């Protein structure tokens, strides 16, 4: 079967079946969550995550070398944020065309270091090799207290569905670029310089208020379906509760809604909170309540009508 027919999520699940799981060390293994979770003894879990970005598919032409470095680190830190982890360090393997200017690599390295430093960690190593396009494959390490570990599963019926920031800002900017619309540098920042929610993730798990959590880098809709599959429950969100996206001249309101729900690139946190713990969660960080956990299905209410929210968003291999 061709990979285009199954997509990245099914491919990862398929590959993970071939792996042996450590008897006691591996608490969460390959394909189960945003990070692998290892028990190394002591009061903390060790978290490990990796992400690979490609020049052709992940780096728009207007991105600078510094922004490429920043994003390559940020995408990995975002996975740690979804577990409320404290970052320990980042490694980066780089596939580089041989005709690349050294000055450009200096810019990429500076972007990596600036991102790691901004979120309380550092670059600790990596590798380089020759490739026909720029490839950035990062690995991030972090820790979390064992009693504070939050997974994609864990939501209960009646829990509130919440999200940090404004989902869709990166998607709206990319859509504007694709349509050759004029976009300010400020509007492009969420796309080119995403901010992983490390501080917010740590504060939320320390508050003890979160029942499940993940990031929405592949889009809100796909993330809701991922959490639904993990928990065995459903979600109902409300269009009029979604944070309002700033307008971009040339984009219609329907474009903005699609960006908020279906496009990836936002490193916001999607999480569930029992209603009685909402106050504790609000003391941890700013967020918006956009829905609730239900028995089954992933639904959206718009204009008084309820419809299925399809599992549509960015997924490698599966482009249809």
N, C-alpha and C positions, 0 to 999 in steps of 0.2 A: 504494500500500500504506500502511495506517495505521501510524504510529510505534509504537502499542501492540503491533503484531505483530513488530516487529524489535528494539526496545529501544535503549538509549543507545549500547551498544558498536557495534552494526551501523550506527547512524546516523552516529556519528563516522567510521567507516571509509568510509561512503558519501560524506560531505561532503568528507573529505580527498582523495578522488580528483579533486575539482574544483580543487585547489590546485596551483599550480606550485611546484616546490621550487627554492630557491636553488642555483646551480651549486656553489659551494664553501663558502658560509657555513653552510648548514643541515646539520648532521650527523645529527640526529634530528628529524623533522618532525611535523606534526599527526597525532595518533592513534597514533603508534608506541610511545610509552612514557609514563611519568608526567610527564615534562617535555620541552619542546623543547630541543635542544642546539645552540648556535651557536658557530662558530669565528670569533672576532674577532681572531685573531692572538695571539701571546704563548703563555705556557705553560698558561693556563687556558681552559676552555670557559665560555661564558655560558649559564646555564640559565634558562628562563622557563616558568612554569606559571600557569594560571588556573582558578578554581573559582567557581561561582555557587550561592548558597544562598537559599532562599525561606522566607518566614514560615510559609506553610501546610504545607509538606512537611518543613522542616528544623529549625524552632525550636519545640520543645514548649512548651506554655502556661506551664509553671513557670519557663522560662528568663528570667533578668533581662537588661536591656539590656547590662550589662557582659559577661555570658556570651555573648550573641549576637556582640558585638564580638570577644571572645576566639576563639570558634569560627571566625568568618569569616576570621581571620588564620591560625589553627592549621591549617585544612584545606589552605591553600596551602603553608605551611611543611612539612607532612607530605610533599608531593610532592618538595620539595627534599631532605628527609631520605632519601627512597628512592634518591637519587642520591649521597648522601654530600656534598651541597653545603653551602657556607658561604653563608648568606643575605646579600644586599646591601641589600634593601629591599622594601617591600610597598606596592602601590597598591590603593585600594578605591573602586569605583563603587557608589553607594547609590541605590536606588529607594525613595522615602519617601512615604507617604501625607501629604497636606497637613494633616491634623488631628493629626499626631504632635506631642507635646510636646517642646520644645527640651531639657528636662532629660533625657528619654529618649535623645535623640541624644548628649547629653554623656556619658551612661553607656556607650553603644555605642562612642563614640570612645575613651573611657578603656580599655575592654576591648581594643580593637584595639591601642592603644599599649602596654598592659601586656604583651600576648602577644608583640608584636614585640620589645620590650625584653628580655623574659625569655629570648629565644632569640638574642640578640646582634645584632639588627637594628633597623630603625625604619620608621615610616610615611613615605613620600616623596611621596604625592599621591593623586589620584583624581578623582571626579566625583560630582555629585548630580543627581537628577532626580525629578520627581513620578511616583508609581506607586500603584496601588490596593492593593498590599501591600508590606511591607518586603522588599527584595531586596538582597543583598550579593554583589557580584561582585568578587572579589579577584584580583590578579596579584602573584606573587612572583618576584624575581630572585635568582640565586645564582651562585656559581662553584665549579668543581672542577678540580683538576689533570687535564690531558688523560690522563696515564697511569693515573689513578685512576678514570676513568669506569666505572660499573657499570650495566648495562642489565637489562631484564626477561629477555632471552635471555642465554645464556652458560653455563648449567648443563650439566654432563656426567653421564652415567649413573654412579651410585654416589655422587654428591655427597650430603651430608647436608642435609636440609630443616630450617630453623631459624626461630624466631620470637621477637621480643622481648616482654616483658610477659606479660599474661594476656588472650588474645583472648576476646571475648564479654562483657566487663564493661559496655560501653555498651549492647549488645543486651539483656543481662539486666535492666539498669535500665529501659530503654524498655519491655520486656515487662511488668515489674512496674507501671509507670505505666499502661500500657494496661489492665491488669487491676485497676487501682485498689488495689494492694497498698501497704502501708506500706513506704517506702524511706527510709533515712537520707540526710542530705545528703552524707555521705562516699561512699555507694554511688552517688549521682547524679553525682559529680564526673567520672568517666570519660565520661559522656554529655554533660554540660553544659560541662565544662572540659577537653577532651582535650589530651594532651601530645604534640606532634609529636616524633619521636625524632631531632632534629637532631644532638645530641651523639653518640648511638650510631651514626647513619649515617656521620658524619664519621670516627669512630674505626674503624669497620669497613672503610671504603675505604682508610684510611691503613694499616691492617694488611696489606693486600694479600691477604686471605684469602677474599674473597667473589667468587663466580662469577656470581651474578645476584641482583637484589633489586627489591622494590617494596613499597608500603605496602598495608595490608589494610582501608582505609577502607570498601570495599564488601563486606567479609566475606572470611573465609579461603578458603571454597570457590571463590568467583568469582575470587579472586586466584590461586589455584592453577591454575585453568583458563586465566587470562590468561597466566601464566608458561609453562604447558604449550604453549599455542598459539605463543608467542614462540620457545620453545626447540626445539619439535618433539619433545619428550620427555614423559614422564609423571611422576607423583608418587604415592607411597604413604605415607600418614600413619597414625599409630596413636592410637586413642582414649585408651589408657592413658598415652600420653606427653604429651597436651595438658595445659598448666598448669591446675590445678584452680581453678574459679571459686568465690568465696565464696558461700555459700548465701543465698538470699533466701526468707524464710518465704512459702509459697504457690506457689513454683516447684518443679517436680519435677526430678529429675536429667536427664530427657529434655529438658526446657525449657532447662536449662543447657548441655547438649551442643549443641542447636540454636543457642543463642546464640553459643557458642564457634566454631561452624563456619559458620553461614549468615548471621548478622546483621552489619550494617555499623556504622560509628561508631567503631571502634577505629583509632587512628593508630599501630598497631604495624608493625614491619618484618618482612616475610617474605623470607628469603634462603637461598641455597644455599652450601655450603662443602665443598671437597674434604676428605676425611677427614684427610689428612696436614696440613691447615692449621687443623684444629679448635683446636689449642692457641693459635695466634696470634689466632684470632677470639675465644676466651674471654678473652684479655688485653685485648681492645678494649672489651667490654661484657658485661652479663649477658643470657643468652638461653636458650631451651630447644630441644633437638633433638627434632623431632616426626616425622621420617620420612626417606625417601631418594628420590633421583631414579631412576626406572625407565625402561624402554623406551617404554612408552605407557600412556595411561589416567590418570585421576585417581581413586585408590582410598583407602578407609579401612578399617583392620582394627579390628574391635570384637568382643570375646569370642571370638577365634580365627577368626572368619569375615571374609572380605574382600568388600567390596561397592563398587560405584561411588559416588563422591562427586559428586553432581549439581551442576551449575553454577547453584546457587540462592543468591540474596542480594539486596541492594538494587540496583535498576537503574531509572533514570528511564524513564518511558513504559511500561515493561514490568512491569505489576503482578500478572500472573497467576502 
